[in-house]
Each structure stands twice: as C-alpha cells, then as structure tokens.
Amino acid sequence: MRKNIYLFLLAGLFTACGEDDLIRYSLEKDGLQFYTGEDSKLIPGDASDLDRIFNFATATYQERKKGDEREETYYYGDNLEAYTYEKIYMQIQGFPSPDERPYKLKTIKLEDEESDFVPEVIFEPYYSVAPEQVRDTIKFTIVRPKNERGEFMRGTYRFGITIDTEDNPFFQEGVTEQNVLEVTLKDIYEKPDDWDAREEWLGAFDEEKYAFMLTYSQRPFVRSNDYMWNKTDKYNQELVAYLKEHPEMATRFATEIPDMPKTVWWKGDVETNLLGAYSREKFDFIRSVMGEEELLENDKLVYWNLIFREKVAADAGYEFPVNQSRAGWWNNQALGEWAVDKQEFVTRTIFETCKLNNVPEDAWEYVPSVIRLNIDAYNTAHPGAPLGLSFPEDNLVPEWWEMRQELFGEFSSIKRDVIVKALFEYNRDTSWEPVKGIPQLKNPQLSNANFSLGYMPKIKNAIAAYNKTHPDTMIELPIVKPAWWNQSFLGDEYNEKKENFVKGVMSQYGFSGTPNQQTVWNQWNIIFRYEAKRGGDEDIVFPVLDESLIKPSYWDKYKYLGEYSESKLVFTWMTLLPKCYGSVDEYALRNGYWHPYTQEGVYKVLVEAYNANYTTFMNRYASSNPEPFEYPATFPGN
C-alpha cells in the first residue's frame, strides 16, 4: 500500500514540475523554504512576498518619557546599531518527522546586485523544525553597516538570506520562488519637507547634520513639532550649545549649524514697525536690556520698541524704527481716536504702571481708570506743562456700584477710578495665581461684609493718598464699621481713629493679621479700656462690662492665679498675650505655649513679670483705678 502512495505522489510531481525540479522533490530530503501562507505577515501572490525593507534612519520606538501625557513616538537615529527581524516563517516542502531537524541560514549576494558588499547578519545559534511540525518561526539580527573608521555607511544595501544546505542531512532547498528572503537595508536620512523654510537657523541640508539632529532630539524636524518649527531659534541655540561641548559630533557635517538666536517671527510687520533689520549685535543689545525676560511675539513688543529706542546708543550701528502702526490691542471706545503719542502713553501705562505682560480681554475695565489717574498725577505735578492728550470721558456708573454702594457711597468718576486702580493693583501684587482685573467688585457671591474685611483697607489707603494731593477735591467714603466690629465689646461709637487704635493695641500685644468675628473680644475689651484711659483721648471710649462677661469661666480652676480682680486680669492678659501670639485660652493657663509646658511654668512667668513690672503697671494705668493685687507667694500646685 505504501508503495502505491509513493507512486501516486511521484506521478503528481512529474506532472506539476519540469525536469529541473525533480531533484528538489527527491524523497531523500525534504525541502525547506520561506513561508508565505495565511498565518505569515507576507501576502501570497504579491511580488514582494519575500522582500524585507528596513531603514535604520527612520526606526522608531514608543515610550512615555518624563513630561509626556501618554506614550509618544521617538526616533533612534544613530543610536540604533542593529535590528532584529522577528517572526520570519519557514516551511517544510515534505512531511513531518518524529525527530527534531536542525538547519542553518546564510547570507548571499543577489544576482542583480552590482555591489559585493553584504551587511553582517547575526543568526541564532540554533534553528530547528520541531518534531511533527512542518513550520518554524525564526529571527535574525542585521548589524548596521560601518566603515573602517567606525562611521555608519549611508546608503542602500540589498542581499539575500537562504538555507545553508551544506552538510545538512535533513533539508535541501525548497521551491525556487521561496528559497531566498530578499532584504533591502537602508541608512538614509532624507531631507525634511520644511527644511528650506528654516535654513537660516539650520543651514543647508546635509545628511550627517540631520542624522545628528534626529539622534539628539529623537524627533523629526516637521512643521507639527511646535518647538522645532515655532521656536526654531531656541532649538538652534540648544543644538549650538551642545555642539560647543561636543565638537567632534560636527566633524562629519558638510555644512555647519549657524549660531542664529533670531526669533522665527522677526519678519514682516515686526521687522518693519518694531525691531528693524536683524543683526547679532542688535539681538545681544536686546537681551542686555530685557535681562531674564524673554522676547516674545505678543502685545508687549510695542512697549519694548519704546524702551529699545530710549536705550540704544546713537553710534550703535543699528537702530529701531519709530512705530507708526496702530497696536492690535487699541480700543477706540475706551481710548478714543488713535495717535502715535497717545499710543505711547497708553503703552507705558499698560506695561509699566499696570505691569502687564499682555493685554487681556478685560483690560478695558480697569486700564482706562489707571490712564486717567496717571494723566491727573502728571498734570498735578506739572501744572505749567500738562499733557496734551485727550481720552474719552467716562461718567457712566458701573453695574457693580449699586451692589457696593453701602461701602462707596455717592458715585463719582474719580472715586470709581481710584477704587478700580487700588483693587487692580492689590490683585496683581498679592495673588498666588494671576487674577484678571477687578473680579471682586462685581462678584455677587462676595458679601459687602467680606469685601470690607478684605479689600476696603487698600481702597481707603489709595483714597487717602489721592486726597493728600487733591485737598480741594477730596474723595469721601461713608463711615462703615468693619465686619468684625463687635459692638458689645467695642462700643456703638465707631470711627477710623478708634479702629486704628484697636488694631494698634492688638498688634502691640502679639496679635497679627486682621481681626475677625471669632476674636476673643472680652479678653481685649479691658485692655482697650486701660490703654484708652491712659492715652486720654476722649474720642476713643470702650464699654465697661459686667464681670460675668470678662472674667474667664475657668479662672478659679487655676489656684496659682489667686483671687480674681479686674486689674489682675488685665496684667495677666498683658503678660501672657505676647507669649501666646495674641490669643490666650485655657490651654495656655494649663500648659503654656513655652517650655516646660506646665502650670508651674505659667505661674513663674506671671510672678517674674509681677516682681519686675507691678509698680510700673499700677502707675501707668492709674487713670483706670486698678485695684492692688498679688499672686500666691508660692506655687500652690495644680
């Protein structure tokens, strides 16, 4: 039966193949060939079935590096010295065997290839077809070609890989069409499409230069790369700095990378109206003027044009143009008709007085107020030569005025301007994050009580400064008690002098910050009374309270304090408050806020102060008729 099967197979083979193919299908050895079947990456019937093409210069990898939000594509450049082809499929032209059958591969020169050079290929130490299998999956590594100097050899190299049948007892070559895997190996850096548009920063294209750039940056030079395309000047300076530290890297360049810090946007209107023609000397001058601040294509360029013109020497050999163009941020409604001198004044106001770095959308809610006050300040200081600039009058009552009228009183345009400028400058100078303009004025969620607590002191200071230079047109605000004013302990009578007295006394005894509704006012009331009596100012009066309101509920728990009296309470608070950061509570009497954190430690502090200051205290506050007092002669225990 076996004989009949062989005869049948042989008949089929004679029918399908020519005479030259009969040897290949000899029953002595099975054929071994590259596989192009369904499970392979190769597509049967395609002319490139057995072609592999790889360019070292364009090889990439995926990685999420520091600062990346996700995995990004990076290029190896010249960092890749070898490449491994994986999942190459081999197929037996014959039958499975119960035995493992090893084989070897070798490189060959292709018949149509003129060059005799064949790149080095590192094959695996051992290939074999497993028992009862007719396929094998293999890999091999191609070494990136180098010359005798160790430099990569740019170009294209074609060669083949086939089975090594010499001394192989198991396999011979398979069908001719699948015997050779053709490999096209490239090491070619092609010129990027947009290179010429940035040649001023990159120099003329040459392959070795771009090989260095891609290897260094691990990103291709493309328009979509914001840093390389929109900040080519910075990229240029980064490359130049690196090459200064590693000059050997540039030895293979055909053309150098120029040292060109000129910004990519230094052209067109910027060049015509603001910066003039570029030169390295001019650029170095700009950097010396700007210091650490970066030259940016933004609204502030109009300001820097003024500064550069002021500071450039007459014999510098370069100059900056007088800007005759209207700035893109100019607002006719807020500023009126445009003029060169007018724009220069507004420019200085925005970027010097307001200290902005750009002109935000809400600028015209506060900049006009600053402009008007700047003009007023100049004209006040120079009555004989006022500025001849005209800006639109603005007597409109802003929408937020009604919401804040309790604090601001009757509207006037000058009062509004002072308020707006004061609040804008406070936001600009004190915020952790940039705060746009004057949001607190129009924020309905911010109550007048909280607004008064946080912002009215700044506004009052600004109004006081204005009134000092304008005695004939002084601004007045309604008398409004601050939100923290506790009438029970501070009294119904309120005036700013009394408020300042309260803050001053609290600061004297260790309190920092702004008082609030949680302040222990009964503790402070008696100190205010004693200090006010001593000062003798009849306008500063505080209510005399019942003992039940000022004596601490925990006083009698601490025997070391002795018998209670108002004068002793005042002396105790005056002694302990500075040591307790302006707020004494029961914890302070029990443990103190200092070493050794015991009641006896607190007792010793009080007794030492008593022995040193009792007589002075009684004399200083004699106008309050203090009762004589003393602490226990010895510590009575807890």
Secondary structure, 3 states (H helix, E strand, C coil): CHHHHHHHHHHHHHHHCCHHHCCCCCCCCEEEEECCCCCCCCCCCCCCCCEEEEEHHHCEEEECCCCCCCCEEEECHHHCCEEEEEEEEEEEECCCCCCCEEEEEEEECCCCCCCCCCCCEEECCCEEECCCCCEEEEEEEEECCECCCCCECCEEEEEEEEEECCCCCCEEECCHHHCCEEEEEEECCCCCCCCHHHHHHHCCCCHHHHHHHHHHHCCCCCCCCHHHHHCHHHHHHHHHHHHHHCHHHHCCCCCCCCCCCCCCCCCHHHHHHHHCCCCHHHHHHHHHHHCCCCCCCCCCHHHHHHHHHHHCCCCCCCCCCCCCCCCCCCCHHHHCCCCHHHHHHHHHHHHHHCCCCCCCHHHHHCHHHHHHHHHHHHHHHCCCCCCCCCCCCCCCCCHHHHHCHHHHCCCCHHHHHHHHHHHHHHHHHHCCCCCCCCHHHHCCCCCHHHHHHHCHHHHHHHHHHHHHHCCCCCCCCCCCCCCCCCHHHHCCCCCHHHHHHHHHHHHHCCCCCCCCCCCCHHHHHHHHHHHHHHHCCCCCCCCCCCHHHHCCCCHHHCHHHCCCCHHHHHHHHHHHHHHHCCCCCHHHHHHCCCCCCCHHHHHHHHHHHHHHHHHHHHHHCHHHCCCCCCCCCCCCCC
